[in-house]
Amino acid sequence: MTTEDYINKAMALRNSASCPNCAETILLTYADDLNLTEETAASLASNFGGGMRSGRTCGAITGALMVLGGLGIKDPASINTLWNKFNENHNGMTDCAPLLKANALAGNDRTSHCNGMIQEAIRYIEELRA
């Protein structure tokens, strides 16, 4: 699959009736690649949405980290690349609560912001696995 195929799959999940959280969306998107059932993928990521349900690290980021680990990409350089890209693109913010607050102050809606974070995470996963 191409990067755009993964993004399209993720956005279809987000537009579904169940509308999974950001971490679930990322893990569900890559479930086949990780040899996970959809049920297992959703269960594993369920507590990582909303910044681990506490406004902490963004679920798109934690989902990306889970996928990278499952793909065998665990080296510090690759993981630091992921963190650095998110930091650079979001003024040093990687926690859900401040990201959502900054987004709201900019007059943007939450759904578009979260979908953008998911798409960004998928692009980074695909760059790192290339």
Buried (B, 14 or more C-beta within 10 A) or exposed (E): EEBEEBBBBBBEBBEEEEEBBBBBBBBBBBBEBBEBEBEBBBEBBBBBBBBBEEBBBBBBBBBBBBBBEBBEBEEEEBBEBBBEBBEEEBEEBBBBBBBBEBBEEEEEEEEEBBBBBBBBBBBBBBEBBE
